[in-house]
Structure formats: C-alpha cells, structure tokens
C-alpha cells in the first residue's frame, strides 16, 4: 500500500536570545490584543445589529487600528501573526455556527497559550536555519529529529509555555513509512490499574505519571500559595509548579505515543470502546485517576495514526456490555460491580474481567467490519471527526457496534 501524504507538525525546542525573546513576547501580546478586539467587534455587531462580520472586514479593521495613536505599537511587530490570528478567529466562528465548538472566548495573558503563527512570507528556512520576520539572527533550535528529506515548512508556530520553555512547530508535507501488512485484529479495553488490556490477554500497566510526582507537586503548590501575590518569589514558585506539570505531561505523552505506535504497527484492525470520559470524570472518586490515564488522548493518537498507516479503527458503542458478557457462551450477567475482577459464568468458564471485555470488544468490532451489525449514531471526537471506523481510502463512514443495554 502506498503511503498517504499528510500534513505533519515537527516540534522542537529552541533557546532565543534576549532580543529574540523580547520580540516574540511583544508579538504574542499584539496577537492577543488583535484577537480580543476582533472578537469584541464581532460580538457587538451581532448583539446590536444581528450582523455577521467576516475575516475580510476584521482585516480591514486591523489596518485602521494600526493607524490610530493608541494602537500604533501594532506596527512594531510582524503583521503576519496578527493576520493569522484573525483567520483562527474565523475558523472558531465557523466551528461554532456548525455546532462543532462553543462560542469563541477571549484570550487571557496568564491563562491562554502564548503563540504566534508565521506563514512562508514571514520566515526564511535555509540550510537548516530558521529566521523569523523582524529578526536578524536565526533561532537556536535543538534538532532532536530531522525533518523529512526535502521538506519545506508551510507554516511555523512559535510558543512559550508556563514552564518558561520555547518551542517552534513546523508544518510540513510528509509520507509516513508504511509498516508491513498484517492480518491481525485486536480488541482494546482501557482501565486504570491496567491502562490497556488486549484481547490476546496482554496487560499493559498504567504508569500513573501524576501519582509519581504528586508529592513534589503538592509541596510546590503549597509553597506557591504562601508567596505574596505579585512578588518575584511567587513568580519563581509558579514556574516550579509549571515545570512539574510539564514533566508529567511530557512523560505521559511519550508513553502514549510509544504504546499507540506499537499497537497500530502490529495490528491491521483495532477495536476500542466509545467511552464518555467527560461524564466519567464526574465520579470524584475516580476523576483524578481517569484524567491521569488520559484515555481521550490515547484514542486521538490511535485515530490519526491508523489513518496515516492504513489501519482500520473500529469503535464499539458505549452501551455494549463488554464486561458482563461471557465471551465463551454469550450469556449476560445482570450486574458486575467494579470490585469484581474475576468471575465464573454458569457455563463453567472463568474470566478475567478486563481480558473478557477486550475479547468481546474485538468480536463486536469484527461483526461491524463483516456485516455492519448494529449501526447507531456516535458522538463527535475532539477535533470534530465523527466517532466511526477510520479508513484511509475510501473516506470513513459512520459505523459502530451496538448491543442491548445491560
């Protein structure tokens, strides 16, 4: 199978000079200012006159704002990131009117992500060096991995996180290396003790990254709460907390990337459950553990990697009673409390709860693949794609396996 050409972001850390950092921070501030002003103008126009303002109109507003004395500072930074933020606002409204997202929110200096996007007219990439507009020197990038051979970035996004780290993300065309074709299907049951249980019987333990650093995090947060607001010591303490959060996030992301890449490479068909994680975290006893497991992020990775590598991802309906159904005889138990990890069916088969669930998930997914059994509508996943079987060619159709509630 020929590899699919995809748009892929390659993210690297870099270390700006003092002048570059000051320029980028000014750019972030101007982008945030323009975004908020454009959002306020669009909101006011609709509230007062029931009028929808377009991207072209906000772009004309930006030109007028730059000519005023109060906003003359907008001319001191590159205009491209400000134009891009207006495009982002337009996409946000498009998603809102299509009911794929909530109403756009104003950007906050302290809570929103500090970033700026540059198109090809605002940067120069030559001989492995990246130079942004309004800067004389290239960025000192740590090339942790090479870009695809012959790749030229179409856009560059610079960001600064709460831990004080600088990142540059380059969007390039890429053809992922296709894995060897395999005729293997696997059912995947997610959990807390075992992050993933496969229908083969293999269990992959949950690393519990947040729990491992919880003691350090609690100490750092306690020290932060004791610092006077607005003081330099509070700013230093805040960075310490942010660094611990960043370490937890990085370790979790690294683990999930390795796990999902392995699953996609080793299996042609992957079957997962359609879990409503947002509702599940309403259980305050398990909310912290569920959030640490990051099931939603893992599913998102499986979706786009399956699409890249030509694998099939089948999603089983959330009401499918995978844990209560005997994989040997098909009988259904009425109740199955969470504390029951092993059980014996009337037919004499003894089941590990998670392995049995994974086997049932696989069987339901294969039924969908074979005959489209039990199709029913699904929710939307983060990013706007429907919760369906993912295929490369032809475009994915909405499929899911449904069974009686139980």
Secondary structure as UniProt FT lines:
FT   STRAND          5..14
FT   HELIX           18..49
FT   HELIX           55..66
FT   TURN            70..71
FT   HELIX           72..76
FT   HELIX           79..97
FT   TURN            98..99
FT   TURN            109..111
FT   STRAND          114..119
FT   HELIX           120..122
FT   STRAND          123..126
FT   TURN            127..128
FT   STRAND          129..132
FT   TURN            133..134
FT   STRAND          141..142
FT   TURN            149..150
FT   STRAND          155..160
FT   TURN            162..163
FT   STRAND          166..175
FT   STRAND          185..190
FT   STRAND          194..198
FT   TURN            199..200
FT   STRAND          203..205
FT   HELIX           209..212
FT   HELIX           214..226
FT   TURN            229..230
FT   HELIX           232..266
FT   STRAND          269..273
FT   HELIX           277..280
FT   TURN            281..282
FT   TURN            284..286
FT   HELIX           287..293
FT   HELIX           295..308
FT   TURN            309..310
FT   STRAND          312..316
FT   TURN            318..319
FT   TURN            322..324
FT   TURN            327..329
FT   TURN            338..339
FT   STRAND          342..344
FT   TURN            346..347
FT   STRAND          350..352
FT   HELIX           353..371
FT   TURN            373..374
FT   TURN            382..383
//
